[in-house]
Amino acid sequence: MEKRIGIIAILVTNTDSVAAMNEILHQHGAMVLGRMGLPLRERGIHVISLIIDGTTDEVGALTGKIGRLPGVTVKSVLSKLPEAKS
């Protein structure tokens, strides 16, 4: 299966889910190229964006686990272009 570059957006409104989310991200860390987090404490939401390189199955496994956490919403966008050939 071909790897693709993509973006995963995560919105966290329940801080009790943060530890479990970070553990899931750690388990799938090999496909994470970059991560940026923005805590909007006054609005009660934390925004996390991930740049990833993985297969659709890998991305689905990651987003599925994160999406089952209480107070966490996740969406992904994958490139239509296959990985670069060496």
N, C-alpha and C positions, 0 to 999 in steps of 0.2 A: 504494500500500500504506500502511495506517495505521501511525503510530508509536505505540508503547506505552512506558509507564514500566516499568522492571524492575530486578532486582538480579542481579548476577553475582558468584558466590563463587569465589575462586581459592585453591587450596592449593599451595604451592611447597615441595617437599622437596629439589630439586636447584638449588642457587644458581647453577650454571653456566647455567641457563636464564633467569636474571633479566634480563640485557641484551636478549635476544631478545624476551622477554615485554614489557618496557618499550617496545621499538621498535614492537611490534604495537599496544600500547595508544596510543602516540603517533599511529600511522596512523589509528586509529579514534577519536581524541580528541574529535571533534565531537559524538559521542553520549554522552560521559561527563559526567554532571552533578556527580558527586562520587566521591571515592576515599578509602578508609581502609585503612591497612596496619598489621598487628600482627606484628612479628617475635618468634617464640617460639624464640629461639636455643637455649635449653637443651633443647628438645624436637626441634630440627632441622626446624622447619616455619615457614613464613611465611604468614599469612592476609591476603588482600586482598579487600575488598568494593568493588564499583562500583555506583553508582546510574546507570542509563542511560535514555536516551530514544531509541528507534530502532525500525525495522521488524524484523519477524522475520527477514528476510533479512540485515539488517545485524548483528543479534545473532548469528545463526548463523555468519556469516563470521568475526566476532571470536572467538567461543568455539571454533570449529573450528580456527583457527590456534593459539590458545593451548593447546588440548587436545592438539595434536600435539607439544608441547614435552616433552622428557624430564623426569620428576619433577614434572609440573604436572597438577593435576586442576582441572576447571572445571565449574560448574553454573550454570544461569540459571533465573530465574523472571520471567515477564512478566505484567503486569496483563491482565485480560480486558476492561478498560474502554478504549475508544478515547481518543485525545487530546482535550483540551478544544477546543471550537469557539469562535472569537472572535466 
